[in-house]
Amino acid sequence: MQGSLKHKLYMGFRGIMLRIPPLLSERGAKRGAQGARENAGRLAAEERRVHHHIVLKMLHARTPFTTEIVADEMGIENSRMQAIVDKLEHLKTFVFRSDGKRIDWAYPLSLENTGFQMSASSGERFFAA
């Protein structure tokens, strides 16, 4: 049996939930996907490795960590690591530091309670960014 999955998008406004028309929600989803592809295309191989390392580190970290820790683990000069993480954060897709120093989230994971909890196949639980 094959069913169709309906995509519905709602937005909160003054205490009520309003449905976004499908035409607008599909258009917004396409723009979001296009922007994510463009941002990913702006990353060099080294920057991708740093992002992947940070995401893997977040699977086991319980508190935010600094770029210095990541630089030491990856054997990259501190100033270069700072520049890479600054770029990742500037793209507003890959990394965020709420205090400007320690990494709080790296897409798709967050160390802060976002209200959206996910589980890895290994059983580890974490919050979605």
N, CA, C and O of each residue as an XYZ file, in Angstrom:
516
protein
N       0.839     -1.179      0.000
C       0.000      0.000      0.000
C       0.885      1.244      0.000
O       1.818      1.361      0.794
N       0.583      2.144     -0.881
C       1.398      3.338     -0.994
C       0.542      4.541     -0.631
O      -0.564      4.703     -1.146
N       1.055      5.377      0.249
C       0.317      6.564      0.658
C       1.092      7.809      0.308
O       2.295      7.765      0.052
N       0.397      8.902      0.302
C       1.096     10.154      0.025
C       1.270     10.915      1.331
O       0.355     10.990      2.151
N       2.425     11.461      1.503
C       2.734     12.231      2.699
C       2.494     13.692      2.388
O       3.102     14.242      1.470
N       1.631     14.313      3.128
C       1.318     15.720      2.904
C       2.249     16.568      3.746
O       2.443     16.316      4.935
N       2.817     17.566      3.116
C       3.715     18.496      3.799
C       2.904     19.716      4.203
O       2.329     20.395      3.352
N       2.859     19.991      5.486
C       2.143     21.170      5.964
C       3.081     21.987      6.836
O       3.780     21.447      7.693
N       3.089     23.273      6.614
C       3.946     24.174      7.372
C       3.074     25.200      8.069
O       2.187     25.798      7.462
N       3.339     25.397      9.362
C       2.580     26.351     10.148
C       3.513     27.400     10.732
O       4.703     27.149     10.925
N       2.964     28.572     11.011
C       3.719     29.650     11.630
C       2.877     30.214     12.770
O       1.680     30.456     12.616
N       3.517     30.416     13.900
C       2.813     31.008     15.035
C       2.690     32.515     14.879
O       3.647     33.189     14.498
N       1.503     33.039     15.179
C       1.262     34.475     15.097
C       0.244     34.862     16.156
O      -0.912     34.445     16.099
N       0.683     35.666     17.128
C      -0.184     36.153     18.200
C      -0.962     35.036     18.897
O      -2.159     35.154     19.159
N      -0.258     33.970     19.182
C      -0.854     32.881     19.957
C      -1.652     31.877     19.153
O      -2.215     30.952     19.737
N      -1.726     32.015     17.845
C      -2.433     31.030     17.033
C      -1.498     30.515     15.947
O      -0.539     31.187     15.567
N      -1.785     29.326     15.460
C      -0.982     28.713     14.407
C      -1.688     28.904     13.067
O      -2.839     28.501     12.894
N      -0.987     29.518     12.131
C      -1.527     29.760     10.799
C      -0.833     28.857      9.793
O       0.391     28.726      9.812
N      -1.603     28.238      8.920
C      -1.020     27.367      7.898
C      -0.440     28.210      6.777
O      -1.078     29.138      6.279
N       0.785     27.869      6.388
C       1.445     28.529      5.267
C       0.991     27.810      3.992
O       1.070     26.584      3.927
N       0.524     28.533      2.992
C       0.088     27.870      1.747
C       1.204     27.018      1.148
O       2.366     27.422      1.175
N       0.869     25.838      0.603
C       1.889     24.932      0.055
C       2.810     25.593     -0.972
O       4.005     25.296     -0.996
N       2.295     26.462     -1.801
C       3.125     27.117     -2.801
C       4.261     27.903     -2.150
O       5.402     27.854     -2.611
N       3.944     28.629     -1.076
C       4.962     29.413     -0.378
C       5.937     28.531      0.388
O       7.140     28.793      0.382
N       5.432     27.483      1.050
C       6.325     26.628      1.834
C       7.278     25.857      0.923
O       8.441     25.665      1.277
N       6.804     25.409     -0.250
C       7.675     24.705     -1.187
C       8.735     25.649     -1.746
O       9.895     25.265     -1.893
N       8.342     26.869     -2.053
C       9.286     27.862     -2.568
C      10.371     28.151     -1.520
O      11.556     28.223     -1.847
N       9.949     28.316     -0.255
C      10.910     28.571      0.819
C      11.854     27.406      1.030
O      13.042     27.604      1.284
N      11.329     26.177      0.928
C      12.175     24.992      1.088
C      13.215     24.912     -0.027
O      14.367     24.555      0.221
N      12.814     25.243     -1.244
C      13.758     25.221     -2.370
C      14.855     26.267     -2.183
O      16.026     26.001     -2.454
N      14.471     27.459     -1.719
C      15.473     28.505     -1.470
C      16.446     28.087     -0.380
O      17.652     28.304     -0.496
N      15.910     27.481      0.688
C      16.767     27.031      1.784
C      17.759     25.974      1.328
O      18.929     26.011      1.708
N      17.296     25.034      0.515
C      18.181     23.990      0.001
C      19.242     24.589     -0.917
O      20.405     24.189     -0.871
N      18.845     25.540     -1.746
C      19.789     26.186     -2.652
C      20.856     26.948     -1.858
O      22.039     26.883     -2.192
N      20.445     27.665     -0.812
C      21.395     28.404      0.018
C      22.373     27.481      0.721
O      23.559     27.793      0.831
N      21.877     26.337      1.200
C      22.757     25.373      1.868
C      23.791     24.815      0.882
O      24.960     24.654      1.233
N      23.361     24.521     -0.349
C      24.302     24.023     -1.369
C      25.357     25.077     -1.701
O      26.536     24.760     -1.860
N      24.917     26.338     -1.805
C      25.867     27.410     -2.106
C      26.889     27.567     -0.993
O      28.080     27.719     -1.263
N      26.433     27.533      0.269
C      27.357     27.641      1.401
C      28.336     26.476      1.420
O      29.529     26.670      1.656
N      27.840     25.269      1.173
C      28.717     24.093      1.166
C      29.754     24.208      0.053
O      30.886     23.755      0.218
N      29.387     24.799     -1.067
C      30.312     24.981     -2.177
C      31.413     25.983     -1.884
O      32.432     26.005     -2.574
N      31.217     26.816     -0.865
C      32.219     27.821     -0.499
C      33.305     27.281      0.426
O      34.241     28.002      0.770
N      33.187     26.023      0.829
C      34.143     25.450      1.778
C      35.264     24.708      1.062
O      35.026     23.936      0.133
N      36.481     24.956      1.510
C      37.646     24.207      1.035
C      37.685     22.860      1.752
O      36.992     22.667      2.751
N      38.477     21.947      1.259
C      38.575     20.610      1.850
C      38.971     20.675      3.328
O      38.419     19.946      4.152
N      39.924     21.542      3.660
C      40.362     21.671      5.056
C      39.219     22.168      5.939
O      39.062     21.706      7.070
N      38.424     23.102      5.431
C      37.291     23.631      6.204
C      36.224     22.570      6.425
O      35.607     22.520      7.489
N      36.003     21.722      5.425
C      35.064     20.597      5.588
C      35.560     19.626      6.656
O      34.784     19.152      7.486
N      36.883     19.330      6.625
C      37.449     18.420      7.638
C      37.263     18.982      9.040
O      36.939     18.242      9.969
N      37.466     20.286      9.197
C      37.292     20.917     10.509
C      35.838     20.793     10.955
O      35.568     20.421     12.097
N      34.910     21.099     10.067
C      33.492     20.988     10.424
C      33.137     19.560     10.826
O      32.472     19.347     11.840
N      33.575     18.583     10.039
C      33.289     17.178     10.360
C      33.909     16.776     11.689
O      33.289     16.051     12.467
N      35.126     17.240     11.959
C      35.777     16.936     13.235
C      34.966     17.513     14.401
O      34.759     16.847     15.415
N      34.516     18.747     14.242
C      33.734     19.392     15.306
C      32.439     18.626     15.550
O      32.061     18.404     16.700
N      31.755     18.220     14.484
C      30.505     17.466     14.643
C      30.758     16.158     15.376
O      30.013     15.808     16.291
N      31.805     15.428     14.986
C      32.121     14.167     15.667
C      32.486     14.402     17.130
O      32.122     13.605     17.995
N      33.200     15.484     17.409
C      33.562     15.814     18.790
C      32.306     16.110     19.613
O      32.227     15.751     20.788
N      31.337     16.760     18.995
C      30.118     17.117     19.716
C      29.296     15.896     20.113
O      28.514     15.956     21.062
N      29.468     14.792     19.397
C      28.750     13.575     19.772
C      29.118     13.118     21.178
O      28.309     12.496     21.866
N      30.344     13.429     21.606
C      30.820     12.963     22.915
C      30.981     14.087     23.932
O      31.072     13.827     25.132
N      31.017     15.330     23.467
C      31.198     16.465     24.382
C      29.900     16.732     25.146
O      28.806     16.525     24.621
N      30.031     17.180     26.350
C      28.854     17.535     27.156
C      28.787     19.039     27.399
O      27.758     19.567     27.821
N      29.900     19.723     27.127
C      29.950     21.174     27.301
C      30.600     21.792     26.064
O      31.373     21.126     25.374
N      30.294     23.053     25.779
C      30.919     23.717     24.633
C      32.441     23.717     24.758
O      32.976     23.702     25.866
N      33.129     23.733     23.632
C      34.598     23.692     23.618
C      35.134     24.784     22.712
O      34.413     25.327     21.874
N      36.413     25.099     22.891
C      37.042     26.213     22.166
C      37.729     25.741     20.890
O      37.957     24.549     20.685
N      38.047     26.709     20.044
C      38.773     26.400     18.806
C      40.187     25.919     19.107
O      40.762     25.164     18.323
N      40.759     26.351     20.246
C      42.101     25.912     20.606
C      42.152     24.399     20.805
O      43.119     23.752     20.404
N      41.130     23.843     21.414
C      41.071     22.390     21.627
C      41.035     21.669     20.290
O      41.748     20.686     20.090
N      40.201     22.159     19.370
C      40.085     21.540     18.049
C      41.401     21.679     17.289
O      41.828     20.738     16.620
N      42.045     22.838     17.384
C      43.325     23.065     16.704
C      44.364     22.066     17.197
O      45.092     21.485     16.392
N      44.443     21.859     18.512
C      45.400     20.900     19.074
C      45.117     19.485     18.569
O      46.035     18.762     18.180
N      43.848     19.100     18.580
C      43.480     17.741     18.163
C      43.781     17.492     16.684
O      44.159     16.384     16.302
N      43.611     18.528     15.852
C      43.801     18.354     14.411
C      45.202     18.738     13.935
O      45.547     18.510     12.775
N      46.007     19.319     14.823
C      47.354     19.723     14.445
C      47.377     20.901     13.480
O      48.240     20.986     12.606
N      46.424     21.801     13.647
C      46.343     23.007     12.813
C      46.704     24.201     13.689
O      46.327     24.261     14.859
N      47.432     25.143     13.118
C      47.819     26.342     13.861
C      46.576     27.060     14.391
O      45.549     27.145     13.719
N      46.702     27.573     15.613
C      45.571     28.220     16.292
C      44.935     29.343     15.479
O      43.711     29.419     15.381
N      45.759     30.216     14.896
C      45.220     31.348     14.140
C      44.480     30.863     12.892
O      43.462     31.439     12.508
N      44.991     29.806     12.263
C      44.311     29.245     11.083
C      42.972     28.628     11.494
O      41.967     28.799     10.804
N      42.964     27.914     12.617
C      41.724     27.300     13.101
C      40.689     28.370     13.419
O      39.508     28.220     13.105
N      41.143     29.451     14.044
C      40.230     30.554     14.375
C      39.608     31.121     13.096
O      38.409     31.402     13.061
N      40.415     31.289     12.052
C      39.912     31.812     10.776
C      38.900     30.854     10.138
O      37.891     31.295      9.587
N      39.162     29.560     10.212
C      38.243     28.565      9.639
C      36.914     28.587     10.379
O      35.855     28.622      9.753
N      36.963     28.567     11.710
C      35.727     28.557     12.490
C      34.976     29.883     12.321
O      33.746     29.892     12.298
N      35.695     30.990     12.203
C      35.044     32.274     11.919
C      34.267     32.193     10.602
O      33.136     32.670     10.512
N      34.876     31.591      9.592
C      34.198     31.460      8.293
C      32.981     30.549      8.411
O      31.913     30.869      7.889
N      33.136     29.419      9.094
C      32.016     28.498      9.275
C      30.859     29.186      9.995
O      29.694     28.970      9.661
N      31.187     30.009     10.981
C      30.146     30.725     11.715
C      29.538     31.834     10.861
O      28.329     32.061     10.911
N      30.357     32.518     10.087
C      29.865     33.609      9.244
C      28.855     33.110      8.208
O      27.927     33.837      7.852
N      29.023     31.892      7.728
C      28.097     31.330      6.747
C      26.734     30.992      7.356
O      25.792     30.674      6.630
N      26.628     31.061      8.685
C      25.378     30.857      9.423
C      24.714     29.517      9.124
O      23.491     29.394      9.197
N      25.499     28.543      8.797
C      24.954     27.222      8.506
C      25.674     26.130      9.283
O      25.071     25.110      9.615
N      26.953     26.330      9.578
C      27.768     25.226     10.035
C      28.116     25.232     11.524
O      28.099     24.175     12.155
N      28.432     26.394     12.101
C      28.910     26.481     13.484
C      28.339     27.726     14.141
O      28.097     28.738     13.483
N      28.124     27.635     15.471
C      27.685     28.815     16.222
C      28.367     28.827     17.580
O      28.481     27.792     18.236
N      28.820     30.007     17.997
C      29.425     30.216     19.318
C      28.627     31.323     20.002
O      28.780     32.497     19.665
N      27.778     30.957     20.959
C      26.905     31.957     21.587
C      27.685     32.986     22.392
O      27.271     34.141     22.493
N      28.804     32.576     22.962
C      29.616     33.529     23.726
C      30.788     34.075     22.903
O      31.612     34.831     23.419
N      30.861     33.698     21.642
C      31.931     34.161     20.762
C      33.226     33.380     20.899
O      34.173     33.638     20.156
N      33.296     32.425     21.833
C      34.529     31.667     22.069
C      34.327     30.161     21.962
O      35.059     29.477     21.246
N      33.335     29.652     22.676
C      33.125     28.199     22.734
C      32.048     27.779     21.727
O      31.035     28.460     21.570
N      32.275     26.670     21.059
C      31.351     26.176     20.040
C      30.169     25.493     20.722
O      30.329     24.497     21.428
N      28.984     26.047     20.494
C      27.745     25.512     21.081
C      27.056     24.504     20.168
O      26.510     23.499     20.626
N      27.092     24.790     18.879
C      26.507     23.834     17.954
C      27.238     23.838     16.624
O      27.807     24.840     16.192
N      27.195     22.686     16.003
C      27.734     22.506     14.658
C      26.711     21.644     13.940
O      26.456     20.504     14.327
N      26.133     22.200     12.899
C      25.049     21.516     12.211
C      25.442     20.089     11.879
O      26.490     19.872     11.271
N      24.649     19.128     12.253
C      23.272     19.155     12.734
C      23.103     19.011     14.246
O      21.988     18.762     14.703
N      24.166     19.157     15.037
C      24.092     18.907     16.480
C      24.182     20.184     17.301
O      24.771     21.176     16.870
N      23.586     20.144     18.495
C      23.672     21.256     19.433
C      23.951     20.720     20.830
O      23.439     19.669     21.216
N      24.766     21.450     21.583
C      25.003     21.084     22.983
C      23.979     21.750     23.900
O      23.901     21.423     25.084
N      23.206     22.667     23.364
C      22.164     23.334     24.133
C      20.830     22.650     23.879
O      20.625     22.051     22.824
N      19.936     22.738     24.836
C      18.611     22.157     24.690
C      17.804     22.979     23.697
O      17.362     24.086     24.006
N      17.618     22.432     22.512
C      16.843     23.120     21.476
C      15.390     22.665     21.481
O      14.556     23.227     20.771
N      15.090     21.651     22.278
C      13.744     21.098     22.301
C      13.546     19.995     21.273
O      12.493     19.357     21.243
N      14.551     19.761     20.426
C      14.466     18.722     19.409
C      15.556     17.702     19.677
O      16.727     17.948     19.387
N      15.175     16.551     20.233
C      16.155     15.546     20.602
C      16.221     14.454     19.539
O      15.198     14.023     19.007
N      17.445     14.015     19.240
C      17.668     12.959     18.260
C      18.462     11.841     18.927
O      19.102     12.044     19.958
N      18.408     10.659     18.319
C      19.172      9.515     18.819
C      20.015      8.949     17.690
O      19.558      8.824     16.554
N      21.249      8.612     18.022
C      22.135      7.958     17.059
C      21.840      6.465     17.075
O      21.228      5.960     18.016
N      22.269      5.764     16.048
C      22.052      4.318     15.995
C      22.758      3.606     17.156
O      22.380      2.496     17.530
N      23.787      4.253     17.723
C      24.518      3.687     18.865
C      23.775      3.890     20.183
O      24.178      3.364     21.220
N      22.671      4.666     20.132
C      21.901      4.935     21.341
C      22.189      6.271     21.990
O      21.472      6.679     22.904
N      23.225      6.960     21.537
C      23.538      8.285     22.096
C      22.421      9.252     21.738
O      21.853      9.195     20.647
N      22.117     10.140     22.679
C      21.057     11.123     22.452
C      21.675     12.519     22.466
O      22.574     12.811     23.254
N      21.179     13.364     21.585
C      21.693     14.719     21.496
C      20.610     15.608     20.923
O      19.590     15.124     20.432
N      20.833     16.907     20.987
C      19.868     17.871     20.483
C      20.211     18.272     19.056
O      21.378     18.392     18.684
N      19.171     18.472     18.276
C      19.339     18.938     16.890
C      19.540     20.433     16.877
O      18.913     21.155     17.652
N      20.420     20.911     15.995
C      20.665     22.345     15.855
C      19.557     22.984     15.040
O      19.580     24.193     14.808
